[in-house]
């Protein structure tokens, strides 16, 4: 089976050598998906931490603003 490496590289978003086996391409795709999942979880965690910081700041301003 012939593989169109330009299309595959565009789909994966990485540069390919051009002689990867199908198993190597599957492994690359799996690694990219794992990285994307990790990046999404990291972004969600950062957003949650920022929301907590804003909440604490608001509580602090409310408490200290009354004096």
Residue, then its C-alpha position, 0 to 999 in steps of 0.5 A: x500500500x502506498x502512503x501519501x506522506x504529505x497528506x499524513x504529515x499535514x494531518x498529524x502536524x509533524x514533519x515526516x522522513x517519508x519512509x515510516x512504516x504504518x506501525x510507526x505512523x500509528x505510534x506517532x499519532x498515538x503520541x500526538x493524541x496523548x500530548x494533546x490530551x495532556x495539554x488540554x488537561x494542563x490548560x483546564x487545571x491552570x484555568x481552575x487555579x486562576x479561578x481559585x486565585x480570583x475567588x480568594x482575591x475577591x474574598x480578601x478584598x471583601x474582608x480587608x476592604x471593610x476596615 
